[in-house]
Amino acid sequence: MEMAIQNARMFLEAKDAGSPEASARAGMEELKERLGLPELPTRIEGFDISTLQGGATVASMVSFREGARDRAGYRRFRIKTVEGQDDFASMFEVVSRRYRRLVAEGQELPGLILIDGCKGQLASACAALFNLELRIPICSLAKREEIVFSPSVPEGLALGPRSAGRRLLERVRDEAHRFAITYHRKLRDRASLTSALDGIAGIGPATRTKLLREFADPRKVPEASLEELEAAVGKRAARAVRRAFHPKE
């Protein structure tokens, strides 16, 4: 009953304030209280692991400041030390890499880390922080039940659907997932384009690199005009690429 009253009060306060900033503030205050955080989590970093159709595993990290997306702080990772699909080992690697670098460079650490997943992914991330001798507050949010797990609440914390804290965590989690999927698809498209270009006479590694650098979205290369291709790789290579994708021309 106390939890329900508290959630209702925070929801109404955010609604009365009528602004995303007020809602985010209410969410940070709720997370501080419910998770026993030492300070308000004004900066949250969220991690997600993505493996599509048996392809390479990648990870994403998004950054939120004061409840708003901080796109300059986003990072993407290719998993280097894990063979096959192992989300736990992948999470251990990426969390280790991220915070080992922050410590080495003397950069600001987040007030809260959010892991997309269940207890297994959370345990892997906690182990990575332990190895680095870091005590950064951390929690995870499982997709189906939307239960929050953390070292302070290992049994799980069920925040109501109108909870400002839950809404904030869901925003971070969903953005990390979107960013990971986008990166994975980009890598897949690059690999597909590279394979298609391999069969074109006169198109070598240097030309492929120029095309991938010029066209941020590899899917745009087959539809690029002859003029656009010429600006990127010169007339001869541009005509070869255009002819390969549009032979009827």
N, C-alpha and C positions, 0 to 999 in steps of 0.2 A: 504494500500500500504506500509506504514511504517513497519507494522508487517511482511508482506511478504518479504520485503527487509532484515529485521533483521534475520528472520528465514533462508533465503537463505545464508546470510553471515556466520551465526554460523554453518550451515551445511557444507559449503565449508571449513571453518577453521578447523573443526573436520576432514573432509575428507583429507585435505592437511596434517594434522598432522599425519594421518595414524596409530593411536593407540587408543585402548579402553580408555586409561587414558585421552587422549586429548578430546575424545568425552564426557566422563563423566564430565570432567572439564567444557566443554562448556555447558553441561546440567545443572550443578549446578549454573553456572553464569547466565544462562537464567532464571532459577527458582527464583533466588535471585532478579533479576530485575523485572520479570513479576508479581511475587507474593508479591513484596515489603518486602522481608525478611530482618531482621536486619543484618544477616551475611550469608556467604556461607554455604549451607546445606551439609557439608562434611559428616555428619552422618544422615541417614534417616532410620526411623523405619516404617514398613508397616504392617497393620492389615487386616485380612480377617476372616469372619465368615462362617462356613460350617455346613450344616444340610443335611444329605443324607437319603432319603427314610424314613423320619419320625423318624430317630434315634436320638441319643443324639447330642446336638449342641456342637461344639468345635470351638476354635479360634486359629489362628496362628499369630505370629509376627516374621518378618524377619528384619535383620539389614544390611544396606549397609554403607560402609565407603569408601569415595572417589570414589563412583560409583561402587564399587566392593562388592560382597557378603561377609558378615562377619558371617560365619556359627556359630562361637562360641557365637554369640549374639542372635541366633534364640531361640524362646520360643514357647511352645504350652500350651494351656489352655483348661480345661473342664469347661463349663459354669455351675455354681453352683446355681445361684439365680433365673434363668428364667425357667419357665415351658412352654413346647411347643416351637413352632418356632416363635421367636420374635427377628429379627436381630438387631433392634434398642436397645432393652434392653440388648441384649447380648453384643453389642459393648460398651455400657455404662459400663457394668460390667468389661469387659476385660481391657479397657483403664484405668478405675479406679484402678484395681488391679496392673497393670503394673507400673503406675507412682506413686502410693502410696508407693510401695515397693522401687522404685528408690530413692524417696525423703527420706524415712526412713533410707535407707542404705547409703545415701550421694553419690550416683553414678551419673555418667555423664548423662545429659539429651540430647536427640537428637536435631539436628538443624531443623528438619522437620519431622512431622508425616504424613503418607499417609494412608488414609482410602479407602478400596476397597468398592465402593458403591456410592450412590447418596446423595442428600441433607439430607435425613433422617438419614443415618448412620453418616454423618458428624456432624449433630446437636447433636446426642447422644454423640459422642466423645468430642465435644466442651463442652457439659454440664458436662461431667466427669472431664475435665480439670478445668472448672470453680469451681466446688465443691472442687477441690484440691488447688485452688488458684494458678494455674500454667498458665503461658503465653508462651506456646510452639507453634511455628508456625505449622499450620495444614492445610491439604487440602484433597480432595477426588477426585477420578478418576472413572467416570462412565464407564462401560464396552462398551456399544454400541456406544454412541456418542463420547467417549473419551474426555469429557468436564471436565475441572478442576474447582472445586468449592473450595472456601476458604472464611474465614470471610472477607478478604480484597477484594475478587471478588465474592460476593454472586450471581451475575448474571451469572457467569460461564465464563471460559476462554477457547477459542478454539485454541489450539496450532496446528500448521500445522503438517502433517504426517512426515515431515522431521525435525521437531523440535527436537533438542538435549534434551531439557527439557522434552518433551513428551516421548521420547524414554526411558529416565532414569526412569520416573514415571511408565511407562509400565513395565519395567523390575522388579521394586520393587513390583508392583501390581501382576504381573503374578507369581513371586516367592512366594509371600504370599499365593496366591490361591493354587499353587501346594503343598506347605507345609501343608496347612490346609486339603486338600483332602487326602494327604498321611497319615496324622495323623488319620483322620476319618476312613479310610479304615483299618489302623492298629488296631484301637479299635474294629472295627467290626469283624476283623479276630480273635482277641483275644477272643471276646465273643463267636464266633462260635466254636473255639477250646475248650473253657471251657465247652460249652454245650456238645460237642462230648465226652470229657473226663469224664463228669459226669456219663455216663452210663457204664464205665469200672470198673469192680470189682477190688478193691485193689488200686484204684487211688483216693487219697483224696486231700484236698486243698493244703497240703504241696507239694505234687508231682506236682500238676498243676502249682504252683508258680515256682518250680524249672524249669519246662519245658519252661514256659514263659520267665524266666530269661535267660535261656541258649540259646534259639532260638529267636533271635531278631525279626524274621519274623515268626509269628505263622503258616503260610502256609507251612513252612519247616518241621514241626513236623511229619505230616503223611508220608512224603517221607524220613525221616531220617532213616539211617541204624540202625541195632540192636546195633552195636558198639557205634554209636553216642548217642543213647538213654541210653545205659548202663553208658556211661561216665557222663550223666546228672543226672540220677535218680536211678542207680543201676540195677542189672540183673533182679530181679523179676518184678519190675515195668516196665522196658524196654520191657520185653517179653509180658506183658499184653497190653501195648500200641501198640506194633508192631502187635500183634495178632488181635487187634481190627480193625486196619486200613488195614491189609493184611491177612484176615482169610484163604486164600488159601495156605499160607505158612505153 
